[in-house]
Amino acid sequence: MNPFLREHVRPLIGSALLHVAVAVGAIAAAWYSVAPKVVQPAAIEAYLAPSPRARAGAVQEAAPAPAPAPDPAPQPVPAEPPAPAVPDPAVLARERRAAEVADAKAAKIADARRLEKAAEVRAADALKRKAAEQDARRKADAEAKHRTELEAKAAAKRKAVEEAHVRDALAKEKERMATEARKREVGEADLARQLADEQRRLGPENAGLQARYVADIRAKIERAWNRPPTAKAGIRCIVDVSQVPGGTVTDVKVGECNGDAAVVDSIKSAVFHASPLPMPPDPALFERKLHLVFNPDG
């Protein structure tokens, strides 16, 4: 309902009833003024007619004068319509005050209902906000838990991958060391076999010269070697030396060695500092590739 109509319904109803009463009075007055008039019936007069014989006898007599016609009956005067009822001002004032009081009560009731409705709406909104906040917290907690689980799974997966890489690296390193050990064993065996073959090939005399030639080269390299602080006792390294006629060193490679990187670098530097290398007692014993065992503590 329109708020204006709800607040002023009683004055409007009272005003409408007053207008209806005035209209009814006016209609009644108009009806009385145009209503048909009630006419009273005239009185009936009777007389005795003479018989025919008497009429015949009386012909000779002078006819009597006709009786005068009766006067017309008087017409009734129409009654005037009653005057419309005039409302009592005191009654109207009481009714108006009653209507105002009723309107005030209705307005108070409407205000109370409006306030109650507003309170209900605010309470419903508060419940909705609280429910929305609870849902948001539950969703946030669920998302945080899900992220934690995903991070834990990812961390476990990374750890498993890292462990697998470490295992693979250890296995490869172990295999590499085993391969190098086999190569070292094969190399030493090949070196021993080559020396034996060389000794058999050169004979006892050349074998001694060859051994002395190699010993001279090793001695010169050891004299040129500067022992690094990290070098431990019992160093033993395989050194491959490339030289040209005249003993000039062109390349040095250190193979199997029980020393660290500083020891390896010091051996290479010693070989280059020892260049040119000593020449063999017999030029036929010269070789471009020398396979030496560097063992200064041996």
Residue pairs with C-beta under 8 A, 6 or more apart in sequence:
3 110
5 12
6 106
6 110
7 103
7 106
7 107
7 110
8 103
9 103
9 106
10 99
10 100
10 102
10 103
10 106
11 96
11 99
11 100
11 103
13 99
14 95
14 96
14 99
18 87
18 92
21 85
21 87
22 84
25 84
25 85
26 84
28 81
28 82
28 84
29 81
29 82
29 83
29 84
31 81
32 79
32 80
32 81
32 82
33 81
37 75
37 76
37 78
38 76
39 75
39 76
40 73
40 76
42 72
42 73
43 70
43 73
45 70
47 67
50 58
180 256
184 256
187 238
187 255
187 256
191 238
191 291
191 293
194 291
198 207
198 210
199 207
199 210
202 209
202 210
202 285
206 282
206 285
209 280
209 281
209 282
209 285
210 280
210 285
212 281
213 278
213 280
213 281
213 285
214 290
214 292
216 278
217 241
217 274
217 277
217 278
217 290
217 292
218 292
218 293
218 294
220 274
220 277
220 278
221 239
221 267
221 270
221 271
221 274
221 292
221 294
222 270
222 294
222 296
223 274
224 269
224 270
224 271
224 273
224 274
225 266
225 267
225 269
225 270
225 296
226 266
226 269
226 270
227 266
227 296
228 262
228 263
228 265
228 266
229 262
230 259
230 260
230 262
230 263
231 259
231 262
231 263
231 266
232 258
232 259
233 297
234 258
234 297
235 257
235 258
235 259
235 263
235 294
235 295
235 296
235 297
236 257
236 258
236 293
236 294
236 295
236 298
237 254
237 255
237 256
237 257
237 258
237 259
237 263
237 264
237 267
237 293
237 294
237 295
238 254
238 255
238 256
238 257
238 291
238 292
238 293
238 294
239 252
239 253
239 254
239 255
239 267
239 271
239 291
239 292
239 293
239 294
240 252
240 253
240 254
240 255
240 289
240 290
240 291
240 292
241 249
241 251
241 252
241 271
241 277
241 289
241 290
241 292
242 249
242 250
242 251
242 252
242 288
242 289
242 290
243 249
243 250
243 275
243 276
243 277
243 288
243 290
244 250
244 288
245 286
246 276
246 279
247 275
247 276
247 277
247 278
247 279
248 275
248 276
249 271
249 272
249 274
249 275
249 276
249 277
252 267
252 268
252 271
252 272
254 264
254 267
254 268
254 294
257 263
257 264
257 267
259 267
267 294
277 290
279 286
280 286
